[in-house]
Amino acid sequence: FGRVLWDWNKKRIDPIGQSLEEMAACIDLISPMLYPSHYVEQYYKDNPCQLVMDALSAGKDRVSTPLRPFLQVFDRAIPYGMSLETY
């Protein structure tokens, strides 16, 4: 997932069980899913290019394995009556 690139992700137990450093030691390429609609911060939803740049920069600060992101090219619709947090 894209959030694995962020430094804050390694400071807590990640429920998805992904460790960037452990993965990087075993593979030739990392392709994080950088989907702006999946971030709580409105800034990244409004500025998807900035999300990609910030996430890749954060990942490059942690590992030397090449990063080639999957990019979101669709809108995510949240069912009526639900918030992003409960979705």
C-alpha distances in whole Angstrom, upper triangle without the diagonal:
4,6,6,8,11,14,14,11,13,16,15,15,11,11,9,10,8,10,10,14,14,12,14,17,17,15,17,14,10,8,5,5,7,9,12,13,10,12,15,17,19,19,16,17,20,19,16,17,17,14,13,16,15,11,12,15,14,12,15,17,15,15,18,16,15,12,12,10,10,11,12,16,17,18,16,19,20,22,26,26,23,21,17,17,19,17
4,5,6,8,12,12,10,13,16,16,16,12,14,11,13,10,12,10,14,15,13,14,18,18,16,17,14,10,8,4,5,5,7,10,12,10,10,13,14,16,16,13,14,17,16,13,14,14,10,9,12,11,8,9,12,11,10,13,15,14,14,16,15,14,11,11,8,9,10,11,15,16,17,16,19,20,23,26,27,23,21,17,17,20,18
4,5,6,9,9,7,10,12,12,13,10,12,10,12,10,10,10,13,15,14,15,18,19,18,19,16,13,12,8,8,8,10,11,13,10,9,12,13,16,16,13,14,18,16,14,16,14,11,11,13,11,8,10,12,10,10,13,14,13,14,17,16,16,13,14,12,12,13,14,18,18,19,17,20,20,23,26,26,22,20,16,16,18,17
4,6,8,9,6,8,11,11,11,9,11,9,10,7,7,6,10,11,10,11,15,16,15,16,14,10,11,8,9,10,13,14,16,13,13,15,16,19,19,16,18,21,20,17,18,17,13,13,15,13,9,11,12,10,8,12,13,11,12,15,14,14,12,14,12,13,15,16,20,21,22,21,24,23,26,29,29,26,23,20,19,21,20
4,7,9,7,9,12,13,14,12,15,13,13,10,9,7,10,12,11,11,14,16,15,16,13,10,10,8,10,10,13,14,17,14,13,16,16,19,18,15,17,20,18,16,16,14,11,11,11,9,6,7,9,6,5,8,9,8,9,12,12,12,10,12,11,13,14,16,20,22,22,22,25,25,28,31,31,28,25,21,21,23,23
4,5,6,8,10,11,13,12,15,14,14,12,11,9,12,14,14,14,17,19,19,19,17,14,14,11,12,11,14,14,16,14,12,14,14,17,16,14,17,19,17,16,16,14,11,12,12,9,7,9,9,6,7,10,10,9,11,15,15,16,13,15,14,16,16,18,21,23,23,22,25,25,28,30,30,27,24,20,19,22,22
4,5,6,7,10,12,12,15,15,15,13,11,10,11,14,15,15,17,20,20,21,19,16,17,14,16,15,18,18,20,18,15,17,16,20,18,17,20,22,20,19,19,17,14,15,15,11,10,11,11,7,8,11,9,8,11,15,16,17,15,18,17,19,20,22,25,26,27,26,28,28,31,33,33,29,26,23,21,24,25
4,6,5,7,10,10,13,14,14,13,12,12,13,16,17,17,20,22,22,24,22,18,19,16,17,16,18,17,19,16,14,15,15,18,18,16,19,22,20,20,20,18,15,16,17,13,12,14,14,10,11,14,13,12,15,18,19,20,18,21,19,21,21,22,26,26,26,25,27,26,29,31,30,27,23,20,19,22,22
4,6,6,8,7,10,11,11,9,9,9,11,13,14,15,18,19,20,21,19,16,16,13,15,14,16,17,18,15,13,15,15,19,19,17,19,22,21,20,21,19,16,16,17,14,12,14,15,11,11,15,14,12,14,18,18,19,17,19,17,19,20,21,24,25,25,23,26,25,27,30,29,25,23,20,18,20,20
4,6,7,7,11,12,10,9,7,8,9,11,13,14,16,18,19,21,19,16,18,15,17,17,19,20,22,19,17,18,19,23,22,20,23,26,24,23,23,21,18,19,19,16,14,15,16,12,11,14,13,10,13,16,17,19,18,20,19,21,22,24,27,28,28,27,29,28,31,33,33,29,26,23,21,24,24
4,7,9,12,14,13,12,11,12,13,14,16,17,19,21,22,24,23,20,21,18,20,20,22,22,23,20,18,19,19,23,23,22,24,27,26,25,25,23,20,21,21,18,16,18,18,14,14,17,15,13,16,20,20,22,21,24,22,24,25,26,30,30,30,28,30,29,32,34,33,29,26,23,21,24,24
4,6,9,11,11,11,11,13,14,15,17,19,20,22,23,25,24,21,22,19,20,20,21,22,22,19,17,18,19,23,23,22,24,27,26,25,27,24,21,22,23,20,18,20,20,16,17,20,18,16,18,22,22,24,22,25,23,24,25,26,29,30,29,27,29,27,30,32,31,27,24,22,19,21,22
4,6,9,8,9,10,13,14,14,16,18,19,21,22,25,23,20,21,18,19,20,21,22,23,19,18,19,21,25,25,24,25,29,28,26,28,26,23,24,25,22,19,21,22,18,18,21,20,17,19,23,22,24,23,25,23,24,25,26,29,29,29,27,28,27,29,31,30,26,24,22,19,20,21
4,5,5,7,8,11,13,13,14,17,18,19,20,23,21,18,18,15,16,17,18,19,20,16,16,17,19,22,23,21,23,26,26,24,25,24,20,21,23,20,17,19,20,17,16,20,19,17,18,21,21,22,20,22,20,20,22,22,26,26,26,23,25,24,26,29,28,24,22,19,17,18,19
4,5,8,11,14,16,16,16,19,21,21,21,24,23,19,19,16,16,18,18,20,20,16,16,17,20,23,25,22,23,27,27,25,27,26,22,23,25,22,19,22,23,20,19,23,23,20,21,24,23,24,22,23,21,21,22,22,26,25,25,22,24,22,24,27,26,22,21,18,16,16,16
4,6,9,12,15,14,13,16,18,18,18,21,19,16,16,13,14,16,16,19,18,15,16,18,20,23,24,22,22,26,26,23,25,24,21,21,23,21,18,20,22,19,17,21,22,19,19,22,21,22,19,20,18,18,20,20,23,23,23,21,23,22,24,27,26,23,21,19,17,17,17
4,7,10,12,11,11,14,16,15,16,19,18,15,16,14,15,18,19,21,22,18,19,20,23,26,27,24,25,29,28,25,27,26,22,22,24,22,19,20,22,19,17,20,20,17,18,21,19,21,19,20,19,19,22,22,26,26,26,24,26,25,27,30,30,26,25,22,20,21,20
4,6,9,8,8,11,13,13,13,16,15,12,13,11,13,15,17,19,20,17,18,20,22,25,25,22,24,27,26,23,24,23,20,19,21,19,16,16,18,16,13,16,17,14,14,17,15,17,15,17,16,17,19,20,24,25,25,24,26,26,28,31,31,27,26,22,21,22,21
4,6,5,6,9,10,11,12,15,14,12,13,12,15,16,19,21,22,19,19,21,23,26,26,23,25,28,26,24,24,23,20,19,20,18,15,16,17,14,12,14,14,11,11,14,13,16,15,17,16,18,20,22,26,27,28,26,29,29,31,34,34,30,28,25,23,25,24
4,6,5,6,9,10,11,13,11,9,11,10,13,15,18,20,22,19,19,21,22,25,24,21,24,26,24,22,22,21,18,17,17,16,12,12,14,11,8,11,11,8,8,11,10,12,11,14,14,16,18,21,24,26,27,26,29,29,32,35,35,31,29,26,25,27,26
4,6,5,6,9,10,12,12,11,14,13,17,18,21,23,25,23,22,25,25,28,27,25,27,30,27,25,25,23,21,19,20,18,15,14,15,12,10,11,11,7,7,10,9,12,13,16,17,19,22,24,28,29,31,30,33,33,36,39,39,35,33,29,28,30,29
4,6,5,7,9,12,13,12,15,14,18,20,23,25,27,24,24,26,27,30,30,27,29,32,30,27,27,26,23,22,23,21,18,17,18,16,13,14,15,11,10,12,11,14,15,17,18,20,23,25,29,30,32,30,33,33,36,39,39,35,33,30,29,30,29
4,5,5,6,9,9,8,11,12,15,17,20,23,25,22,23,25,26,29,29,25,27,30,28,25,25,25,22,20,21,20,17,16,17,16,12,14,15,12,10,12,9,12,12,14,15,17,20,22,26,27,29,28,31,31,34,37,38,34,32,29,28,29,28
4,5,6,7,8,7,11,12,16,17,21,23,26,23,23,26,27,30,29,25,28,30,28,25,24,24,21,19,19,19,16,14,15,14,10,11,13,10,7,8,6,9,10,13,14,17,20,23,26,28,30,29,33,33,36,39,40,36,34,31,30,32,30
4,6,8,10,11,14,16,19,21,25,27,29,27,27,30,30,33,32,29,31,34,31,29,28,27,25,23,23,22,19,18,19,17,14,14,15,12,9,9,8,12,13,16,18,20,24,26,30,32,34,33,36,36,39,43,43,39,37,34,33,35,33
4,7,9,10,14,15,19,21,25,27,29,27,28,31,32,34,33,30,32,35,32,29,29,29,26,24,24,24,21,19,21,19,16,16,18,15,12,12,10,12,14,16,18,20,23,26,29,31,33,32,35,36,39,42,43,39,37,34,33,35,33
4,6,7,11,13,16,19,22,25,27,25,26,29,30,33,32,28,30,32,30,27,26,26,24,21,22,22,19,17,19,18,15,15,17,15,11,11,8,10,11,13,15,17,20,23,26,28,31,30,33,34,37,40,41,38,36,33,32,34,32
4,7,10,13,17,19,22,25,28,26,27,30,31,33,31,28,30,32,29,26,25,25,23,20,21,22,19,16,18,18,14,14,17,15,11,10,6,7,9,11,14,16,19,23,25,28,30,30,34,35,38,41,43,39,38,34,34,35,33
4,7,10,13,15,19,21,24,23,23,27,27,29,28,24,26,28,25,22,21,22,20,17,17,18,15,13,15,16,12,12,15,14,11,10,6,5,6,7,10,12,16,19,21,24,27,27,30,32,35,38,39,36,34,31,31,33,30
4,6,10,12,15,18,21,19,20,23,24,26,25,21,23,25,23,19,19,19,17,14,15,16,12,11,13,13,10,11,14,12,10,10,7,6,5,6,8,10,13,16,19,22,24,24,27,28,31,35,36,32,31,27,27,29,27
4,7,9,12,15,18,16,17,21,22,23,23,19,20,22,20,17,16,17,15,12,14,15,12,10,14,14,11,13,16,15,13,13,10,9,6,5,5,6,9,13,15,18,20,20,24,25,28,32,33,30,28,24,25,27,24
4,6,9,12,15,13,14,17,18,20,19,16,17,20,18,14,15,15,12,10,13,13,9,9,12,12,10,12,15,14,13,14,12,11,8,7,5,6,9,11,14,16,18,18,21,22,26,29,30,26,25,21,21,23,21
4,6,9,11,10,12,15,16,18,18,14,14,17,16,12,14,15,11,10,13,13,10,11,15,14,12,15,18,17,17,18,16,14,11,9,6,5,6,8,11,13,14,14,18,19,22,25,26,23,22,18,19,21,18
4,6,9,8,9,13,13,15,14,10,11,14,12,9,10,11,8,7,10,10,8,9,13,13,12,15,17,17,17,19,17,15,11,10,6,6,5,6,10,12,13,13,17,18,21,24,26,22,20,17,18,20,18
4,6,6,7,11,12,12,13,9,9,12,11,8,11,12,9,9,13,13,11,13,16,16,15,18,20,20,21,22,21,19,15,14,10,8,6,5,8,9,10,9,13,14,18,21,22,19,17,14,15,18,15
4,5,6,9,9,9,9,6,5,8,8,6,9,10,7,9,12,12,11,13,16,16,16,19,21,21,22,24,23,21,17,16,12,11,9,7,10,10,9,10,13,14,18,20,21,18,16,12,14,17,15
4,6,8,9,9,10,8,6,9,10,9,12,13,11,12,16,15,14,17,19,19,20,23,24,24,25,27,26,24,20,19,15,13,11,8,10,9,7,6,9,10,14,16,17,15,12,9,12,14,12
4,7,9,10,12,9,8,12,13,11,14,14,11,13,16,15,13,16,19,18,18,21,23,22,23,26,24,23,19,18,15,13,12,10,12,12,10,8,11,11,14,17,17,14,12,8,10,12,10
4,5,8,9,7,7,11,11,10,13,13,9,12,15,13,12,15,17,16,17,20,21,21,22,25,24,23,20,19,16,15,13,12,15,14,13,11,14,13,17,19,19,16,13,9,10,13,12
4,6,9,8,8,11,13,13,16,15,12,15,17,15,15,18,19,18,19,23,23,23,25,28,27,27,23,23,19,19,17,15,18,17,15,13,14,13,16,18,17,14,10,7,8,11,11
4,5,6,7,9,10,11,14,12,10,14,15,13,13,17,18,17,19,22,22,22,25,27,27,26,23,23,19,19,17,16,18,18,16,15,16,16,19,20,20,17,13,11,11,15,15
4,5,5,6,8,10,13,12,11,14,16,15,15,19,20,19,21,24,24,25,27,30,29,28,24,24,20,20,17,16,17,16,14,14,15,15,18,19,19,17,13,11,13,16,16
4,5,5,6,8,11,9,9,12,13,12,13,17,17,17,19,22,22,23,26,28,28,26,23,22,19,19,17,16,17,17,16,16,18,18,22,23,23,20,17,15,16,20,19
4,5,5,5,8,7,5,9,11,10,11,14,15,15,17,19,20,21,23,25,24,23,19,19,16,16,13,12,14,15,14,14,16,17,21,22,23,20,17,14,16,19,18
4,6,6,9,9,8,11,13,13,13,16,18,18,20,22,23,24,26,27,27,25,21,20,17,16,13,11,12,12,10,11,13,14,18,19,20,18,15,12,15,18,16
4,6,9,9,9,12,14,14,15,18,19,20,21,23,24,26,28,29,29,27,23,22,19,18,15,13,14,14,12,14,15,17,20,21,22,20,18,15,18,21,19
4,6,5,7,9,10,11,12,15,16,17,19,20,21,23,25,26,26,23,20,19,16,16,13,13,13,15,14,16,18,19,23,24,25,23,20,18,20,23,22
4,5,5,6,9,10,11,12,14,15,17,18,20,22,23,24,23,21,17,16,13,13,9,9,10,12,12,14,17,18,22,24,25,23,20,17,19,22,20
4,5,5,6,9,10,11,12,14,16,17,18,20,21,22,21,19,16,14,12,13,10,11,12,14,15,17,20,22,26,28,29,27,24,21,23,26,24
4,5,5,6,8,10,10,12,14,15,16,19,20,21,21,19,16,16,13,15,12,13,15,17,17,19,22,23,27,28,29,27,24,21,22,25,24
4,6,5,6,8,10,10,12,14,15,17,18,20,19,18,14,14,11,12,10,11,14,15,16,16,20,21,24,26,27,24,21,18,19,22,21
4,6,5,6,8,10,11,12,14,16,16,17,17,14,11,10,8,10,8,10,13,15,16,17,21,22,26,28,29,27,24,20,22,25,23
4,6,5,6,9,10,11,12,15,16,16,16,14,11,12,10,13,12,14,16,19,20,21,24,26,29,32,32,30,27,23,24,28,26
4,6,5,6,9,10,11,13,15,16,17,15,13,14,12,15,14,15,18,20,21,21,24,25,29,31,31,28,25,22,22,26,25
4,5,5,6,9,10,11,12,14,14,13,10,11,9,12,12,14,17,19,20,20,23,24,27,30,30,27,24,21,21,24,23
4,5,5,6,9,10,10,11,11,10,7,9,8,11,12,15,18,20,22,22,26,27,30,33,34,30,28,24,25,27,26
4,5,5,6,9,10,11,12,12,10,12,12,15,15,18,21,23,24,25,28,29,33,35,36,32,30,26,26,29,28
4,6,5,7,9,11,13,13,11,13,13,16,16,19,22,24,25,25,28,28,32,34,34,31,28,24,24,27,26
4,5,5,6,9,9,9,8,11,11,14,15,18,21,24,25,25,28,29,32,35,35,32,29,25,25,28,27
4,5,5,6,8,8,8,11,12,16,17,20,23,26,27,28,31,32,35,38,39,35,32,29,29,31,30
4,6,8,11,12,11,15,16,19,20,23,26,28,30,30,33,33,37,39,39,36,33,29,29,32,31
4,7,9,11,11,15,16,19,21,23,27,29,30,29,33,33,36,39,39,35,33,29,28,31,30
4,6,8,9,13,15,18,20,23,26,29,30,30,33,34,37,40,40,37,34,31,30,32,31
4,6,9,12,15,18,21,24,27,30,32,32,35,36,39,42,43,39,37,33,33,35,34
4,6,10,12,16,18,22,25,27,30,30,33,34,37,41,41,38,36,32,32,34,33
4,7,10,13,16,19,22,25,27,28,32,33,36,39,40,37,35,31,32,34,32
4,6,10,12,16,18,21,24,24,28,29,33,36,37,33,31,28,28,30,28
4,7,9,13,15,19,21,22,26,27,31,34,35,32,30,27,28,30,27
4,6,10,12,15,18,18,22,24,27,30,32,29,27,23,24,26,24
4,7,9,12,15,15,19,21,24,27,29,26,25,21,23,24,22
4,6,9,12,13,17,19,22,25,27,25,23,20,22,23,21
4,6,8,9,13,16,19,22,24,21,20,17,19,21,18
4,7,10,13,16,19,22,24,22,21,19,21,23,20
4,6,9,13,16,18,21,19,19,16,19,20,17
4,6,10,13,15,17,16,15,13,17,18,15
4,6,10,12,15,13,12,10,14,14,11
4,6,9,12,10,11,10,13,13,10
4,6,8,7,7,7,10,10,7
4,6,6,8,9,12,10,8
4,6,9,11,13,12,10
4,7,10,12,10,10
4,7,8,6,6
4,5,5,6
4,6,5
4,6
4
